[in-house]
Amino acid sequence: MIDIQKEQEFYSKDFKFSYSSLNKLLFSPSLFYKDYILKDREIRTDKHLIEGKLIHCLLFEPDNLTEKFNIVPGKTPSDNVRKVMKDMSLYTNEKYLNRIEDPIILDSLKHMNLYQSLKTDEQRIAKIRVEDHEPYWEFINNPRIDVVDQDTLERCKQQVEIVRENKLVKEMLNVPVTDFELDPIQTFVEKPLECGLKNQPFGLKGIVDWYQINSDSKTITICDLKTTGKSISEFGETVEFYNYWLQAAIYCKLVIENVDIELADYKILFNFIVIDKYNQVYVFDVQESTISIWAGELANVINKAKYHYDKKDYSLPYEFLTGKVSL
């Protein structure tokens, strides 16, 4: 559904694409329109996403743990219950879960098709109105804080220790974080960066996990941590499936545009630090030729984004709008 007022508001501001928004535009322009123009974005509460964020925090900025996460002693709700509670939050401002009116709970359960096989409404309501769910309900009204239980915290701490024990990771993370310009080695962690794009009406932005500028070796090393539910042997396929190459290209572009040095003498190095479902850790170094290819692909993606942006057409992916798909 087109909303002229929301479109005008969107186009009146300086927009910068992140990896997630640009990737969404490639996959489903209509979903991008819903999330970023209509601002009707669903808060993702999937456990694997929150655990990924937790591992990032524990590895790169452990001092910020209590600012970003609420650690609760009980179990957090399942993904399905989280979705129900999110739906409930659209219809009530009640702060306490045990005071929410029964019809709101029942309507959300029906909407999400959860626990409908139970015989009575009382049984369905009892599945939601659980004491351990109270802290998560508080999170619904404060999306800046994620809720994790103690077991999840301990499991993620163990994974972080395994990552830290990797020889290459240990060498990198042992370098003090500093942005003092006269230091021969400058290291940045969880650094928000943004940049404009030449001849484009929008820019790029992102939070880079870790990068280091070494004026002695004339290198700029960028690292991105990835957790995967597959094995490290399948990570190459994962890079293509989730378009992680696009994220790498964006991070390289952001870092390059935000350094105050003569880049002609410097070499750009990019690494994926990966921990898989078996707690195997491997640092994938990306070849310079591959980075160059990804940079070219990023330029193509930006041109596709410009097409959507200029035409204000988010009905179909670029290839379909331009008639480049046939069977």
SULGIBEL-V673232 format. One record per pair of residues at least 12 apart in sequence whose C-alpha atoms are under 6 Angstrom apart, sorted by the first residue. I is the first residue (numbers start at 1). GAP is how many residues later the second one is. If there is no record, write none. Layout:
# SULGIBEL-V673232
i:gap
I:GAP
I:GAP
This chain:
# SULGIBEL-V673232
i:gap
6:32
10:27
15:187
16:186
16:187
16:188
16:189
17:187
17:188
18:186
18:187
18:188
19:228
29:285
29:287
29:288
30:284
30:285
46:33
55:101
59:101
68:77
69:76
69:77
69:78
70:77
71:77
71:78
72:77
73:76
73:77
74:58
74:75
75:74
76:73
84:24
87:21
88:20
97:37
98:31
184:30
184:31
185:28
185:29
186:26
186:27
187:24
187:25
188:22
188:23
189:20
189:21
190:17
190:18
190:19
191:16
191:17
192:14
192:15
193:12
193:13
209:15
210:12
210:13
218:48
219:47
219:48
219:49
220:48
221:48
221:49
222:48
223:47
223:48
223:49
224:48
224:49
225:47
225:48
225:49
226:48
227:47
227:48
227:49
228:48
229:48
230:46
230:47
231:45
232:44
249:45
249:46
270:16
271:13
271:14
271:15
272:12
